[in-house]
Amino acid sequence: MKTRTITALLALAVFLPFIIIGHLPFTLFIYAMATIGFLELIRMRKIGSYLLPLSLGILLIWMMLLPTDSGFQSYLIYSKVEVFMLFVMLL
């Protein structure tokens, strides 16, 4: 129980500044956490680190995290769901 409490306090010390600051630092932090989580999942499932599926997976995660009100959406010909389905079929 002591270890969990210490871990929770350390996590709070790391996460809280990003939450308070918000905007770009928070967004970059979320992107980093999602990427680390994806890489942990790949390592846990022992899939291997093939460059193309790994790159497509990370790009897919970043695309799904992209806010809908960002200016990037205007450059896309297809909707976010259509691009997501294309990535899923490629994987």
Buried (B, 14 or more C-beta within 10 A) or exposed (E): EEEEEEEEEEEEEEEEEBEEEEEEEBBEBEBEEBBEEBBEEBEEEEEEEEEEBBEBBBEBBEBEEBEEEEEEEEEEEEEEEEBBEEBEEEE
